[in-house]
Amino acid sequence: MQIIKKSLTLSSISVKDLEEFYVGEVSQNYMNIFERNIKDESFLLQQFQSTLLFQTLFPKIDWFQKKTKWKEPFYFLQNSFPVQCEINIGQKNGGENTVLTILNGKISELCTSQEILRGINLKEKTSEPASGNIVLEYTTNIKNKNLLQAKASVSLSPEEALIHQHRINITQG
């Protein structure tokens, strides 16, 4: 509870204020679950790792050394499970003194879009496997290797119909 109290106090709202505003058994249950989850380090880390922002900002360094296709698990949705994807990497001149590194991935695991959306991998064979793509783009300075921009997008569809799309664009300065 100490983490909650510190962060809420910084924004001039205390736990007591929240408990007085949100009254009742249901509200108290939510507060208790939140407190329990925020104390569970492994749960909290898993929640962070399953976000597109985390996956974009903290890529595996060995990805940038690869020359051929490889398989890698990605989270298409937070609170779901990592889905095995086939990844390709390419680089091209991004402009003056920059290089653009692009990682393109598509789902290679046999699971359905509904399983991904619900966060439950049933491990059963399916006749309608999910179709999904992930694109990570990193623009770096050639001379000092500093990251200038990172873009990411994920899309999920059961065939032709898009059911989930998420994009982020992170720039320096």
N, C-alpha and C positions, 0 to 999 in steps of 0.2 A: 504494500500500500504506500510505501515511502516514495516510490517512483511516481505514482499518481499524484500524491500530495504535492511533490515538488513541481511537477509540470503544471498542475492546475493552479497552484499558488502563484506561479510566474505570470499567469494570465489573469490574475486577481479573482479567480473562482476557486473555492475550496471544495473538498469532498463533502463537507458538511452542507455547503450551499446546494450541491447537487442532490444530496439525500433529502434536503428540505423541499426542493423543487419537484423532484420525481418521487412521489410518495406511493405507497401501496406495495403489495406482495410481488407483483410482476416486475415493477421497477427495481425492487430490492434484489430479486433474482438476477436480473441483468447486471446490476452493479457487482454482485457476488461472482458471477461468471467472468465478468471483465477483470476483476481483481485476481481471480484464480489464474486466468489465462496470461495476464501480464507478468505474473510471477513465474510462470513456466517458461524457462529460457529456451528449451528445445522447441516448444510450440511457437513462441514468438519468433525465433529464428526461421522456422519453417514458413511462417506467414510472410516474413520479409522476403525470403528467397523465392517464393512463388509469385512475386510481382514482376511485371514487365520492367519496371524501373530498376529493380535490383539486378535482374538478368542482363540488362543493358549496361549498367554502370560497373558491374563486377563480372566481366566475361572471364572465361578461363584463358590464361595466357597462352597455353599451347595451341589454342585455336588459330592464332595468327602465324604459327609455324607450319601448319598443315598445307599440303599441296594437292591432296586428293580428297574425294568425298569421304565422309565419316558419319557415324551415328552418334547422336547426342540427345539426352532428354531435355525437354523444355516444358515449362508450365504455360499453357495457353490461357488459363484462368486462375486467379487466386483462389485458394481453398479447394483446388482440384488436385490432380496427380500429374507428375511429369510424363509427357508423352514422347516416345522415341521418334526422333526426326532424322532424316538424311540431310546433311549439311554440305553445301558447296561454298568455297571462299574464292573471292576474286579481288584484285586491286587494280585501280586505275588512277591516272593523274587527276587530282581533284581541282587543279588550278595552280596558281603561282605558289610554289613552296609547300603544297599540300598533297597528300595522298588519300584516296578514298578506298577504304576496305569494306567490302560488302559480303555479308554472310547470308545466304539464302537457304532456307530449310523448308522441308515439307514433311508432313506426318507419314511415317512408314509403319507405325504400329497399327495392328488391327483392333481398333476400338471404335465405338460410335460417338457421334457428337453429343448425344444425350448422356453417355457415361462421363464425358469430359465436363459437361455443364453441371451434372449432379455431383461430380467429384468422386465417383465410385467406379472403379475399374473391375468389371465382372469377369474378365479373362476368358470370356466365351467367344467362340467364332461368330462372326457377324456377316450378314450378306450386304449390309450397308455401312462400310467403314467410313470414318470421318475423313474429311479432306480439310487440311489446314496448312497455312504457310506462315513462316516467320522470316522477317527481314531485319537484319541489324546492319547499320551503316555507321562507320567511324571515320571521321575526317581528322587527320593528324598532320602536324607540322613536320616536314621532311627533316629539317635541321635539328630541332630540339626534341622531337618525338612527343610533344605535348598534344593532348586531345583537345581539339577545337570544337567539335560537334559530334553528337551521337544521336542517331535516329533509330527508332524501332517500330515495327508494326507486326501485329499478329492478326490473322483472320481464320475463322472456323466456319465450315459449311458442311452440311450433310451430302450435298451433291452440287447443285448449281446455286442454291439459295444461301446467301450469307446470313449467318445467325449470330456471329460475334466478330467485332473488329475493335482493335485497340491500337492507338498510335501515340508515340511520345517523341518529342524533339527537344534535346538538351543542348544548349549552346553556352559557350564561355562568355562571361562578362556581360 
